[in-house]
Amino acid sequence: MRTVGPEGPAEVLALGRKRMYEISLSLADHYTEVETLLRKYRKQRVSLADACLIRCAELHEEPRILTFDSDFGIYRWARNRSFVAL
């Protein structure tokens, strides 16, 4: 978000306080699956945050994602399903 503007991270947190989104993943419950994603996309240098978003898509069976990250055009969830960037 800093690439969009210096206040980007703070604005994301403000939206969370307004309940505009919910973080629905406890990494402690998904270490194995997230680690698998980190290995799968190591050449793309996937971040931990991106791997967690991919895992959330798998858990909620939701392809829609709001992102500025073009890597989500490469990433797949549930093995071969593509994301729908908003």
MILUM-218984 format. One record per atom (N, C-alpha, C, O, CB): residue number from 0; residue in one letter; atom name; x, y, z. Coordinates in Angstrom, 2 decimals. Glycine has a CB too. Layout:
// residues N
+------+-------+--------+---------+---------+---------+
| zati | gutor | drennu |      px |      py |      pz |
+------+-------+--------+---------+---------+---------+
|  NUM |     A |     CA |       X |       Y |       Z |
...
+------+-------+--------+---------+---------+---------+
// end
This chain:
// residues 86
+------+-------+--------+---------+---------+---------+
| zati | gutor | drennu |      px |      py |      pz |
+------+-------+--------+---------+---------+---------+
|    0 |     M |      N |    0.81 |   -1.19 |    0.00 |
|    0 |     M |     CA |    0.00 |    0.00 |    0.00 |
|    0 |     M |      C |    0.86 |    1.26 |    0.00 |
|    0 |     M |      O |    0.40 |    2.32 |   -0.43 |
|    0 |     M |     CB |   -0.92 |    0.00 |    1.19 |
|    1 |     R |      N |    2.10 |    1.16 |    0.48 |
|    1 |     R |     CA |    2.96 |    2.35 |    0.47 |
|    1 |     R |      C |    3.26 |    2.81 |   -0.95 |
|    1 |     R |      O |    3.54 |    3.99 |   -1.18 |
|    1 |     R |     CB |    4.26 |    2.06 |    1.20 |
|    2 |     T |      N |    3.21 |    1.88 |   -1.91 |
|    2 |     T |     CA |    3.48 |    2.28 |   -3.29 |
|    2 |     T |      C |    2.35 |    3.13 |   -3.84 |
|    2 |     T |      O |    2.56 |    3.90 |   -4.78 |
|    2 |     T |     CB |    3.68 |    1.05 |   -4.17 |
|    3 |     V |      N |    1.16 |    3.01 |   -3.28 |
|    3 |     V |     CA |    0.03 |    3.82 |   -3.70 |
|    3 |     V |      C |    0.09 |    5.20 |   -3.05 |
|    3 |     V |      O |   -0.21 |    6.20 |   -3.69 |
|    3 |     V |     CB |   -1.30 |    3.13 |   -3.35 |
|    4 |     G |      N |    0.49 |    5.24 |   -1.78 |
|    4 |     G |     CA |    0.60 |    6.50 |   -1.05 |
|    4 |     G |      C |    1.16 |    6.24 |    0.32 |
|    4 |     G |      O |    0.98 |    5.16 |    0.87 |
|    4 |     G |     CB |   -0.76 |    7.21 |   -0.95 |
|    5 |     P |      N |    1.85 |    7.23 |    0.90 |
|    5 |     P |     CA |    2.49 |    7.02 |    2.20 |
|    5 |     P |      C |    1.51 |    6.69 |    3.33 |
|    5 |     P |      O |    1.90 |    6.07 |    4.31 |
|    5 |     P |     CB |    3.27 |    8.23 |    2.57 |
|    6 |     E |      N |    0.27 |    7.11 |    3.20 |
|    6 |     E |     CA |   -0.72 |    6.83 |    4.23 |
|    6 |     E |      C |   -1.48 |    5.53 |    3.98 |
|    6 |     E |      O |   -2.39 |    5.19 |    4.73 |
|    6 |     E |     CB |   -1.71 |    7.98 |    4.32 |
|    7 |     G |      N |   -1.10 |    4.80 |    2.94 |
|    7 |     G |     CA |   -1.80 |    3.57 |    2.57 |
|    7 |     G |      C |   -1.99 |    2.58 |    3.70 |
|    7 |     G |      O |   -3.12 |    2.16 |    3.94 |
|    7 |     G |     CB |   -1.07 |    2.91 |    1.49 |
|    8 |     P |      N |   -0.92 |    2.19 |    4.41 |
|    8 |     P |     CA |   -1.10 |    1.22 |    5.50 |
|    8 |     P |      C |   -2.04 |    1.71 |    6.59 |
|    8 |     P |      O |   -2.86 |    0.94 |    7.09 |
|    8 |     P |     CB |    0.23 |    0.89 |    6.12 |
|    9 |     A |      N |   -1.94 |    2.98 |    6.96 |
|    9 |     A |     CA |   -2.83 |    3.53 |    7.99 |
|    9 |     A |      C |   -4.28 |    3.53 |    7.51 |
|    9 |     A |      O |   -5.20 |    3.29 |    8.30 |
|    9 |     A |     CB |   -2.40 |    4.95 |    8.37 |
|   10 |     E |      N |   -4.49 |    3.81 |    6.24 |
|   10 |     E |     CA |   -5.85 |    3.80 |    5.70 |
|   10 |     E |      C |   -6.44 |    2.40 |    5.70 |
|   10 |     E |      O |   -7.63 |    2.22 |    5.95 |
|   10 |     E |     CB |   -5.86 |    4.37 |    4.27 |
|   11 |     V |      N |   -5.62 |    1.40 |    5.42 |
|   11 |     V |     CA |   -6.09 |    0.01 |    5.46 |
|   11 |     V |      C |   -6.53 |   -0.34 |    6.88 |
|   11 |     V |      O |   -7.58 |   -0.96 |    7.07 |
|   11 |     V |     CB |   -4.97 |   -0.96 |    4.98 |
|   12 |     L |      N |   -5.74 |    0.04 |    7.87 |
|   12 |     L |     CA |   -6.12 |   -0.21 |    9.27 |
|   12 |     L |      C |   -7.40 |    0.52 |    9.64 |
|   12 |     L |      O |   -8.24 |   -0.04 |   10.35 |
|   12 |     L |     CB |   -4.99 |    0.22 |   10.21 |
|   13 |     A |      N |   -7.56 |    1.75 |    9.17 |
|   13 |     A |     CA |   -8.79 |    2.51 |    9.46 |
|   13 |     A |      C |  -10.01 |    1.80 |    8.88 |
|   13 |     A |      O |  -11.06 |    1.79 |    9.52 |
|   13 |     A |     CB |   -8.68 |    3.93 |    8.88 |
|   14 |     L |      N |   -9.88 |    1.22 |    7.70 |
|   14 |     L |     CA |  -11.00 |    0.47 |    7.12 |
|   14 |     L |      C |  -11.33 |   -0.75 |    7.96 |
|   14 |     L |      O |  -12.50 |   -1.11 |    8.10 |
|   14 |     L |     CB |  -10.67 |    0.04 |    5.68 |
|   15 |     G |      N |  -10.32 |   -1.39 |    8.53 |
|   15 |     G |     CA |  -10.54 |   -2.53 |    9.41 |
|   15 |     G |      C |  -11.30 |   -2.13 |   10.66 |
|   15 |     G |      O |  -12.20 |   -2.85 |   11.11 |
|   15 |     G |     CB |   -9.22 |   -3.18 |    9.79 |
|   16 |     R |      N |  -10.94 |   -0.99 |   11.22 |
|   16 |     R |     CA |  -11.65 |   -0.50 |   12.41 |
|   16 |     R |      C |  -13.13 |   -0.23 |   12.11 |
|   16 |     R |      O |  -13.98 |   -0.37 |   12.98 |
|   16 |     R |     CB |  -10.99 |    0.78 |   12.93 |
|   17 |     K |      N |  -13.41 |    0.15 |   10.88 |
|   17 |     K |     CA |  -14.80 |    0.41 |   10.47 |
|   17 |     K |      C |  -15.51 |   -0.87 |   10.05 |
|   17 |     K |      O |  -16.65 |   -0.84 |    9.59 |
|   17 |     K |     CB |  -14.84 |    1.42 |    9.30 |
|   18 |     R |      N |  -14.83 |   -2.02 |   10.24 |
|   18 |     R |     CA |  -15.39 |   -3.33 |    9.91 |
|   18 |     R |      C |  -15.66 |   -3.50 |    8.41 |
|   18 |     R |      O |  -16.60 |   -4.19 |    8.01 |
|   18 |     R |     CB |  -16.69 |   -3.55 |   10.69 |
|   19 |     M |      N |  -14.84 |   -2.86 |    7.59 |
|   19 |     M |     CA |  -14.97 |   -2.99 |    6.14 |
|   19 |     M |      C |  -14.38 |   -4.32 |    5.66 |
|   19 |     M |      O |  -14.70 |   -4.79 |    4.56 |
|   19 |     M |     CB |  -14.28 |   -1.81 |    5.42 |
|   20 |     Y |      N |  -13.54 |   -4.91 |    6.46 |
|   20 |     Y |     CA |  -12.98 |   -6.22 |    6.15 |
|   20 |     Y |      C |  -12.70 |   -6.94 |    7.47 |
|   20 |     Y |      O |  -12.69 |   -6.34 |    8.54 |
|   20 |     Y |     CB |  -11.68 |   -6.10 |    5.29 |
|   21 |     E |      N |  -12.47 |   -8.24 |    7.34 |
|   21 |     E |     CA |  -12.15 |   -9.05 |    8.51 |
|   21 |     E |      C |  -10.98 |   -9.96 |    8.16 |
|   21 |     E |      O |  -10.96 |  -10.57 |    7.09 |
|   21 |     E |     CB |  -13.38 |   -9.88 |    8.97 |
|   22 |     I |      N |  -10.03 |  -10.05 |    9.05 |
|   22 |     I |     CA |   -8.93 |  -11.00 |    8.85 |
|   22 |     I |      C |   -9.40 |  -12.33 |    9.39 |
|   22 |     I |      O |   -9.64 |  -12.49 |   10.59 |
|   22 |     I |     CB |   -7.59 |  -10.52 |    9.56 |
|   23 |     S |      N |   -9.54 |  -13.27 |    8.50 |
|   23 |     S |     CA |  -10.20 |  -14.53 |    8.87 |
|   23 |     S |      C |   -9.26 |  -15.73 |    8.83 |
|   23 |     S |      O |   -9.70 |  -16.85 |    8.57 |
|   23 |     S |     CB |  -11.36 |  -14.78 |    7.95 |
|   24 |     L |      N |   -8.00 |  -15.50 |    9.10 |
|   24 |     L |     CA |   -7.04 |  -16.60 |    9.05 |
|   24 |     L |      C |   -6.12 |  -16.52 |   10.25 |
|   24 |     L |      O |   -5.47 |  -15.50 |   10.48 |
|   24 |     L |     CB |   -6.23 |  -16.58 |    7.74 |
|   25 |     S |      N |   -6.07 |  -17.58 |   11.01 |
|   25 |     S |     CA |   -5.07 |  -17.71 |   12.06 |
|   25 |     S |      C |   -3.95 |  -18.58 |   11.49 |
|   25 |     S |      O |   -4.15 |  -19.76 |   11.23 |
|   25 |     S |     CB |   -5.68 |  -18.34 |   13.38 |
|   26 |     L |      N |   -2.81 |  -17.99 |   11.31 |
|   26 |     L |     CA |   -1.70 |  -18.72 |   10.69 |
|   26 |     L |      C |   -1.37 |  -19.99 |   11.47 |
|   26 |     L |      O |   -0.93 |  -20.98 |   10.89 |
|   26 |     L |     CB |   -0.46 |  -17.82 |   10.61 |
|   27 |     A |      N |   -1.57 |  -19.96 |   12.77 |
|   27 |     A |     CA |   -1.27 |  -21.13 |   13.60 |
|   27 |     A |      C |   -2.04 |  -22.36 |   13.15 |
|   27 |     A |      O |   -1.60 |  -23.49 |   13.36 |
|   27 |     A |     CB |   -1.58 |  -20.83 |   15.06 |
|   28 |     D |      N |   -3.20 |  -22.16 |   12.54 |
|   28 |     D |     CA |   -4.03 |  -23.27 |   12.08 |
|   28 |     D |      C |   -3.70 |  -23.73 |   10.66 |
|   28 |     D |      O |   -4.24 |  -24.73 |   10.19 |
|   28 |     D |     CB |   -5.48 |  -22.88 |   12.15 |
|   29 |     H |      N |   -2.81 |  -23.00 |    9.96 |
|   29 |     H |     CA |   -2.60 |  -23.26 |    8.54 |
|   29 |     H |      C |   -1.13 |  -23.24 |    8.13 |
|   29 |     H |      O |   -0.81 |  -22.98 |    6.97 |
|   29 |     H |     CB |   -3.36 |  -22.25 |    7.72 |
|   30 |     Y |      N |   -0.22 |  -23.51 |    9.07 |
|   30 |     Y |     CA |    1.21 |  -23.48 |    8.75 |
|   30 |     Y |      C |    1.56 |  -24.37 |    7.57 |
|   30 |     Y |      O |    2.29 |  -23.95 |    6.67 |
|   30 |     Y |     CB |    2.01 |  -23.89 |    9.95 |
|   31 |     T |      N |    1.07 |  -25.58 |    7.55 |
|   31 |     T |     CA |    1.44 |  -26.54 |    6.51 |
|   31 |     T |      C |    1.02 |  -26.05 |    5.14 |
|   31 |     T |      O |    1.81 |  -26.08 |    4.20 |
|   31 |     T |     CB |    0.82 |  -27.90 |    6.80 |
|   32 |     E |      N |   -0.22 |  -25.60 |    5.01 |
|   32 |     E |     CA |   -0.75 |  -25.15 |    3.71 |
|   32 |     E |      C |   -0.05 |  -23.87 |    3.24 |
|   32 |     E |      O |    0.27 |  -23.74 |    2.06 |
|   32 |     E |     CB |   -2.26 |  -24.91 |    3.80 |
|   33 |     V |      N |    0.19 |  -22.94 |    4.16 |
|   33 |     V |     CA |    0.87 |  -21.69 |    3.78 |
|   33 |     V |      C |    2.33 |  -21.98 |    3.40 |
|   33 |     V |      O |    2.85 |  -21.39 |    2.46 |
|   33 |     V |     CB |    0.81 |  -20.66 |    4.94 |
|   34 |     E |      N |    2.97 |  -22.87 |    4.12 |
|   34 |     E |     CA |    4.34 |  -23.25 |    3.78 |
|   34 |     E |      C |    4.39 |  -23.88 |    2.38 |
|   34 |     E |      O |    5.32 |  -23.61 |    1.62 |
|   34 |     E |     CB |    4.90 |  -24.23 |    4.82 |
|   35 |     T |      N |    3.41 |  -24.69 |    2.05 |
|   35 |     T |     CA |    3.32 |  -25.29 |    0.71 |
|   35 |     T |      C |    3.21 |  -24.21 |   -0.35 |
|   35 |     T |      O |    3.86 |  -24.30 |   -1.40 |
|   35 |     T |     CB |    2.12 |  -26.25 |    0.62 |
|   36 |     L |      N |    2.40 |  -23.19 |   -0.10 |
|   36 |     L |     CA |    2.25 |  -22.08 |   -1.05 |
|   36 |     L |      C |    3.54 |  -21.28 |   -1.18 |
|   36 |     L |      O |    3.90 |  -20.87 |   -2.29 |
|   36 |     L |     CB |    1.10 |  -21.15 |   -0.62 |
|   37 |     L |      N |    4.23 |  -21.06 |   -0.08 |
|   37 |     L |     CA |    5.51 |  -20.34 |   -0.13 |
|   37 |     L |      C |    6.52 |  -21.09 |   -0.99 |
|   37 |     L |      O |    7.28 |  -20.48 |   -1.74 |
|   37 |     L |     CB |    6.06 |  -20.13 |    1.29 |
|   38 |     R |      N |    6.54 |  -22.40 |   -0.87 |
|   38 |     R |     CA |    7.45 |  -23.22 |   -1.70 |
|   38 |     R |      C |    7.01 |  -23.19 |   -3.17 |
|   38 |     R |      O |    7.84 |  -23.06 |   -4.07 |
|   38 |     R |     CB |    7.50 |  -24.68 |   -1.19 |
|   39 |     K |      N |    5.70 |  -23.32 |   -3.40 |
|   39 |     K |     CA |    5.18 |  -23.37 |   -4.77 |
|   39 |     K |      C |    5.52 |  -22.10 |   -5.55 |
|   39 |     K |      O |    5.86 |  -22.17 |   -6.73 |
|   39 |     K |     CB |    3.66 |  -23.58 |   -4.74 |
|   40 |     Y |      N |    5.44 |  -20.95 |   -4.89 |
|   40 |     Y |     CA |    5.65 |  -19.67 |   -5.58 |
|   40 |     Y |      C |    6.97 |  -19.00 |   -5.21 |
|   40 |     Y |      O |    7.08 |  -17.78 |   -5.29 |
|   40 |     Y |     CB |    4.51 |  -18.74 |   -5.28 |
|   41 |     R |      N |    7.96 |  -19.77 |   -4.79 |
|   41 |     R |     CA |    9.23 |  -19.18 |   -4.36 |
|   41 |     R |      C |    9.92 |  -18.42 |   -5.50 |
|   41 |     R |      O |   10.60 |  -17.43 |   -5.24 |
|   41 |     R |     CB |   10.16 |  -20.27 |   -3.83 |
|   42 |     K |      N |    9.75 |  -18.85 |   -6.74 |
|   42 |     K |     CA |   10.38 |  -18.13 |   -7.86 |
|   42 |     K |      C |    9.73 |  -16.77 |   -8.09 |
|   42 |     K |      O |   10.38 |  -15.86 |   -8.60 |
|   42 |     K |     CB |   10.28 |  -18.97 |   -9.14 |
|   43 |     Q |      N |    8.48 |  -16.62 |   -7.72 |
|   43 |     Q |     CA |    7.80 |  -15.34 |   -7.82 |
|   43 |     Q |      C |    8.05 |  -14.48 |   -6.58 |
|   43 |     Q |      O |    7.62 |  -13.33 |   -6.51 |
|   43 |     Q |     CB |    6.29 |  -15.54 |   -8.02 |
|   44 |     R |      N |    8.76 |  -15.07 |   -5.59 |
|   44 |     R |     CA |    9.07 |  -14.39 |   -4.34 |
|   44 |     R |      C |    7.79 |  -13.96 |   -3.62 |
|   44 |     R |      O |    7.65 |  -12.82 |   -3.19 |
|   44 |     R |     CB |    9.97 |  -13.17 |   -4.61 |
|   45 |     V |      N |    6.88 |  -14.92 |   -3.49 |
|   45 |     V |     CA |    5.61 |  -14.68 |   -2.81 |
|   45 |     V |      C |    5.87 |  -14.24 |   -1.36 |
|   45 |     V |      O |    6.75 |  -14.79 |   -0.69 |
|   45 |     V |     CB |    4.72 |  -15.95 |   -2.85 |
|   46 |     S |      N |    5.11 |  -13.27 |   -0.90 |
|   46 |     S |     CA |    5.23 |  -12.83 |    0.49 |
|   46 |     S |      C |    4.36 |  -13.71 |    1.38 |
|   46 |     S |      O |    3.46 |  -14.40 |    0.89 |
|   46 |     S |     CB |    4.84 |  -11.33 |    0.64 |
|   47 |     L |      N |    4.63 |  -13.68 |    2.66 |
|   47 |     L |     CA |    3.79 |  -14.40 |    3.60 |
|   47 |     L |      C |    2.36 |  -13.89 |    3.54 |
|   47 |     L |      O |    1.41 |  -14.67 |    3.59 |
|   47 |     L |     CB |    4.35 |  -14.28 |    5.04 |
|   48 |     A |      N |    2.19 |  -12.58 |    3.42 |
|   48 |     A |     CA |    0.85 |  -11.99 |    3.34 |
|   48 |     A |      C |    0.11 |  -12.52 |    2.11 |
|   48 |     A |      O |   -1.07 |  -12.87 |    2.21 |
|   48 |     A |     CB |    0.94 |  -10.45 |    3.30 |
|   49 |     D |      N |    0.78 |  -12.57 |    0.97 |
|   49 |     D |     CA |    0.13 |  -13.09 |   -0.25 |
|   49 |     D |      C |   -0.25 |  -14.55 |   -0.09 |
|   49 |     D |      O |   -1.33 |  -14.96 |   -0.50 |
|   49 |     D |     CB |    1.06 |  -12.92 |   -1.45 |
|   50 |     A |      N |    0.65 |  -15.34 |    0.50 |
|   50 |     A |     CA |    0.35 |  -16.76 |    0.71 |
|   50 |     A |      C |   -0.87 |  -16.91 |    1.62 |
|   50 |     A |      O |   -1.69 |  -17.81 |    1.42 |
|   50 |     A |     CB |    1.57 |  -17.49 |    1.32 |
|   51 |     C |      N |   -0.99 |  -16.05 |    2.62 |
|   51 |     C |     CA |   -2.15 |  -16.10 |    3.51 |
|   51 |     C |      C |   -3.43 |  -15.73 |    2.76 |
|   51 |     C |      O |   -4.49 |  -16.31 |    3.01 |
|   51 |     C |     CB |   -1.95 |  -15.15 |    4.71 |
|   52 |     L |      N |   -3.35 |  -14.76 |    1.85 |
|   52 |     L |     CA |   -4.53 |  -14.40 |    1.05 |
|   52 |     L |      C |   -4.94 |  -15.55 |    0.14 |
|   52 |     L |      O |   -6.13 |  -15.80 |   -0.05 |
|   52 |     L |     CB |   -4.25 |  -13.14 |    0.22 |
|   53 |     I |      N |   -3.97 |  -16.23 |   -0.43 |
|   53 |     I |     CA |   -4.28 |  -17.39 |   -1.27 |
|   53 |     I |      C |   -4.98 |  -18.45 |   -0.42 |
|   53 |     I |      O |   -5.97 |  -19.05 |   -0.85 |
|   53 |     I |     CB |   -2.99 |  -17.97 |   -1.92 |
|   54 |     R |      N |   -4.46 |  -18.68 |    0.77 |
|   54 |     R |     CA |   -5.08 |  -19.67 |    1.66 |
|   54 |     R |      C |   -6.50 |  -19.26 |    2.05 |
|   54 |     R |      O |   -7.39 |  -20.11 |    2.13 |
|   54 |     R |     CB |   -4.22 |  -19.86 |    2.93 |
|   55 |     C |      N |   -6.72 |  -17.97 |    2.30 |
|   55 |     C |     CA |   -8.08 |  -17.49 |    2.61 |
|   55 |     C |      C |   -9.03 |  -17.77 |    1.45 |
|   55 |     C |      O |  -10.17 |  -18.17 |    1.67 |
|   55 |     C |     CB |   -8.06 |  -15.98 |    2.93 |
|   56 |     A |      N |   -8.56 |  -17.56 |    0.23 |
|   56 |     A |     CA |   -9.39 |  -17.85 |   -0.94 |
|   56 |     A |      C |   -9.78 |  -19.32 |   -0.97 |
|   56 |     A |      O |  -10.92 |  -19.67 |   -1.28 |
|   56 |     A |     CB |   -8.65 |  -17.47 |   -2.24 |
|   57 |     E |      N |   -8.82 |  -20.18 |   -0.63 |
|   57 |     E |     CA |   -9.11 |  -21.61 |   -0.61 |
|   57 |     E |      C |  -10.15 |  -21.95 |    0.47 |
|   57 |     E |      O |  -11.07 |  -22.72 |    0.22 |
|   57 |     E |     CB |   -7.83 |  -22.41 |   -0.37 |
|   58 |     L |      N |   -9.99 |  -21.38 |    1.64 |
|   58 |     L |     CA |  -10.89 |  -21.68 |    2.74 |
|   58 |     L |      C |  -12.31 |  -21.19 |    2.50 |
|   58 |     L |      O |  -13.29 |  -21.86 |    2.84 |
|   58 |     L |     CB |  -10.37 |  -21.08 |    4.02 |
|   59 |     H |      N |  -12.42 |  -20.00 |    1.90 |
|   59 |     H |     CA |  -13.74 |  -19.38 |    1.69 |
|   59 |     H |      C |  -14.28 |  -19.58 |    0.28 |
|   59 |     H |      O |  -15.36 |  -19.10 |   -0.06 |
|   59 |     H |     CB |  -13.65 |  -17.90 |    1.99 |
|   60 |     E |      N |  -13.50 |  -20.30 |   -0.54 |
|   60 |     E |     CA |  -13.89 |  -20.55 |   -1.93 |
|   60 |     E |      C |  -14.31 |  -19.26 |   -2.62 |
|   60 |     E |      O |  -15.39 |  -19.16 |   -3.22 |
|   60 |     E |     CB |  -15.02 |  -21.59 |   -2.00 |
|   61 |     E |      N |  -13.42 |  -18.27 |   -2.52 |
|   61 |     E |     CA |  -13.70 |  -16.93 |   -3.03 |
|   61 |     E |      C |  -12.59 |  -16.45 |   -3.95 |
|   61 |     E |      O |  -11.48 |  -16.21 |   -3.49 |
|   61 |     E |     CB |  -13.88 |  -15.94 |   -1.86 |
|   62 |     P |      N |  -12.87 |  -16.32 |   -5.26 |
|   62 |     P |     CA |  -11.84 |  -15.91 |   -6.20 |
|   62 |     P |      C |  -11.62 |  -14.39 |   -6.29 |
|   62 |     P |      O |  -10.61 |  -13.95 |   -6.83 |
|   62 |     P |     CB |  -12.19 |  -16.43 |   -7.56 |
|   63 |     R |      N |  -12.56 |  -13.60 |   -5.77 |
|   63 |     R |     CA |  -12.45 |  -12.14 |   -5.90 |
|   63 |     R |      C |  -11.46 |  -11.60 |   -4.89 |
|   63 |     R |      O |  -11.48 |  -11.95 |   -3.71 |
|   63 |     R |     CB |  -13.83 |  -11.47 |   -5.72 |
|   64 |     I |      N |  -10.58 |  -10.72 |   -5.38 |
|   64 |     I |     CA |   -9.58 |  -10.10 |   -4.51 |
|   64 |     I |      C |   -9.36 |   -8.67 |   -4.94 |
|   64 |     I |      O |   -9.26 |   -8.37 |   -6.13 |
|   64 |     I |     CB |   -8.25 |  -10.90 |   -4.54 |
|   65 |     L |      N |   -9.28 |   -7.79 |   -3.97 |
|   65 |     L |     CA |   -8.97 |   -6.39 |   -4.22 |
|   65 |     L |      C |   -7.49 |   -6.20 |   -3.96 |
|   65 |     L |      O |   -7.05 |   -6.27 |   -2.81 |
|   65 |     L |     CB |   -9.85 |   -5.42 |   -3.33 |
|   66 |     T |      N |   -6.72 |   -5.97 |   -5.00 |
|   66 |     T |     CA |   -5.27 |   -5.88 |   -4.85 |
|   66 |     T |      C |   -4.67 |   -5.00 |   -5.95 |
|   66 |     T |      O |   -5.23 |   -4.83 |   -7.03 |
|   66 |     T |     CB |   -4.64 |   -7.28 |   -4.89 |
|   67 |     F |      N |   -3.51 |   -4.45 |   -5.62 |
|   67 |     F |     CA |   -2.69 |   -3.74 |   -6.61 |
|   67 |     F |      C |   -1.54 |   -4.63 |   -7.07 |
|   67 |     F |      O |   -0.72 |   -4.21 |   -7.88 |
|   67 |     F |     CB |   -2.15 |   -2.41 |   -6.03 |
|   68 |     D |      N |   -1.48 |   -5.84 |   -6.55 |
|   68 |     D |     CA |   -0.39 |   -6.78 |   -6.80 |
|   68 |     D |      C |   -0.67 |   -7.60 |   -8.05 |
|   68 |     D |      O |   -1.58 |   -8.42 |   -8.07 |
|   68 |     D |     CB |   -0.19 |   -7.70 |   -5.58 |
|   69 |     S |      N |    0.12 |   -7.38 |   -9.08 |
|   69 |     S |     CA |   -0.09 |   -8.09 |  -10.35 |
|   69 |     S |      C |    0.23 |   -9.58 |  -10.24 |
|   69 |     S |      O |   -0.15 |  -10.35 |  -11.11 |
|   69 |     S |     CB |    0.76 |   -7.47 |  -11.44 |
|   70 |     D |      N |    0.92 |   -9.99 |   -9.19 |
|   70 |     D |     CA |    1.23 |  -11.41 |   -9.02 |
|   70 |     D |      C |   -0.01 |  -12.27 |   -8.84 |
|   70 |     D |      O |    0.04 |  -13.48 |   -9.06 |
|   70 |     D |     CB |    2.15 |  -11.60 |   -7.84 |
|   71 |     F |      N |   -1.12 |  -11.66 |   -8.45 |
|   71 |     F |     CA |   -2.34 |  -12.45 |   -8.30 |
|   71 |     F |      C |   -2.90 |  -12.88 |   -9.65 |
|   71 |     F |      O |   -3.85 |  -13.66 |   -9.71 |
|   71 |     F |     CB |   -3.39 |  -11.65 |   -7.54 |
|   72 |     G |      N |   -2.31 |  -12.39 |  -10.73 |
|   72 |     G |     CA |   -2.61 |  -12.92 |  -12.05 |
|   72 |     G |      C |   -1.90 |  -14.24 |  -12.30 |
|   72 |     G |      O |   -2.28 |  -15.01 |  -13.19 |
|   72 |     G |     CB |   -2.23 |  -11.92 |  -13.12 |
|   73 |     I |      N |   -0.86 |  -14.50 |  -11.51 |
|   73 |     I |     CA |   -0.08 |  -15.73 |  -11.61 |
|   73 |     I |      C |   -0.53 |  -16.75 |  -10.57 |
|   73 |     I |      O |   -0.66 |  -17.94 |  -10.87 |
|   73 |     I |     CB |    1.42 |  -15.43 |  -11.45 |
|   74 |     Y |      N |   -0.76 |  -16.27 |   -9.35 |
|   74 |     Y |     CA |   -1.14 |  -17.17 |   -8.27 |
|   74 |     Y |      C |   -2.44 |  -17.89 |   -8.57 |
|   74 |     Y |      O |   -3.32 |  -17.36 |   -9.25 |
|   74 |     Y |     CB |   -1.26 |  -16.40 |   -6.96 |
|   75 |     R |      N |   -2.55 |  -19.10 |   -8.05 |
|   75 |     R |     CA |   -3.76 |  -19.91 |   -8.19 |
|   75 |     R |      C |   -4.18 |  -20.39 |   -6.82 |
|   75 |     R |      O |   -3.34 |  -20.64 |   -5.96 |
|   75 |     R |     CB |   -3.54 |  -21.11 |   -9.15 |
|   76 |     W |      N |   -5.47 |  -20.51 |   -6.62 |
|   76 |     W |     CA |   -5.99 |  -21.05 |   -5.37 |
|   76 |     W |      C |   -6.70 |  -22.35 |   -5.68 |
|   76 |     W |      O |   -7.17 |  -22.56 |   -6.80 |
|   76 |     W |     CB |   -6.95 |  -20.04 |   -4.66 |
|   77 |     A |      N |   -6.78 |  -23.22 |   -4.69 |
|   77 |     A |     CA |   -7.38 |  -24.55 |   -4.87 |
|   77 |     A |      C |   -6.75 |  -25.25 |   -6.09 |
|   77 |     A |      O |   -7.43 |  -25.83 |   -6.93 |
|   77 |     A |     CB |   -8.93 |  -24.44 |   -5.06 |
|   78 |     R |      N |   -5.44 |  -25.17 |   -6.14 |
|   78 |     R |     CA |   -4.58 |  -25.82 |   -7.13 |
|   78 |     R |      C |   -4.55 |  -25.13 |   -8.48 |
|   78 |     R |      O |   -3.47 |  -24.85 |   -8.99 |
|   78 |     R |     CB |   -5.01 |  -27.22 |   -7.32 |
|   79 |     N |      N |   -5.72 |  -24.84 |   -9.10 |
|   79 |     N |     CA |   -5.66 |  -24.29 |  -10.45 |
|   79 |     N |      C |   -6.68 |  -23.19 |  -10.74 |
|   79 |     N |      O |   -6.87 |  -22.82 |  -11.90 |
|   79 |     N |     CB |   -5.84 |  -25.38 |  -11.43 |
|   80 |     R |      N |   -7.34 |  -22.68 |   -9.72 |
|   80 |     R |     CA |   -8.36 |  -21.66 |   -9.93 |
|   80 |     R |      C |   -7.73 |  -20.27 |   -9.90 |
|   80 |     R |      O |   -6.94 |  -19.97 |   -9.00 |
|   80 |     R |     CB |   -9.47 |  -21.77 |   -8.88 |
|   81 |     S |      N |   -8.07 |  -19.43 |  -10.85 |
|   81 |     S |     CA |   -7.49 |  -18.10 |  -10.92 |
|   81 |     S |      C |   -8.28 |  -17.10 |  -10.08 |
|   81 |     S |      O |   -9.45 |  -17.30 |   -9.77 |
|   81 |     S |     CB |   -7.41 |  -17.63 |  -12.37 |
|   82 |     F |      N |   -7.61 |  -16.02 |   -9.73 |
|   82 |     F |     CA |   -8.25 |  -14.95 |   -8.99 |
|   82 |     F |      C |   -8.97 |  -13.99 |   -9.93 |
|   82 |     F |      O |   -8.63 |  -13.89 |  -11.11 |
|   82 |     F |     CB |   -7.22 |  -14.19 |   -8.15 |
|   83 |     V |      N |   -9.95 |  -13.31 |   -9.42 |
|   83 |     V |     CA |  -10.65 |  -12.26 |  -10.15 |
|   83 |     V |      C |  -10.28 |  -10.96 |   -9.43 |
|   83 |     V |      O |  -10.78 |  -10.69 |   -8.34 |
|   83 |     V |     CB |  -12.23 |  -12.49 |  -10.19 |
|   84 |     A |      N |   -9.41 |  -10.17 |  -10.05 |
|   84 |     A |     CA |   -8.96 |   -8.91 |   -9.43 |
|   84 |     A |      C |  -10.04 |   -7.84 |   -9.58 |
|   84 |     A |      O |  -10.63 |   -7.67 |  -10.65 |
|   84 |     A |     CB |   -7.62 |   -8.43 |  -10.07 |
|   85 |     L |      N |  -10.27 |   -7.15 |   -8.50 |
|   85 |     L |     CA |  -11.25 |   -6.06 |   -8.49 |
|   85 |     L |      C |  -10.56 |   -4.73 |   -8.48 |
|   85 |     L |      O |  -11.22 |   -3.69 |   -8.48 |
|   85 |     L |     CB |  -12.19 |   -6.16 |   -7.29 |
+------+-------+--------+---------+---------+---------+
// end
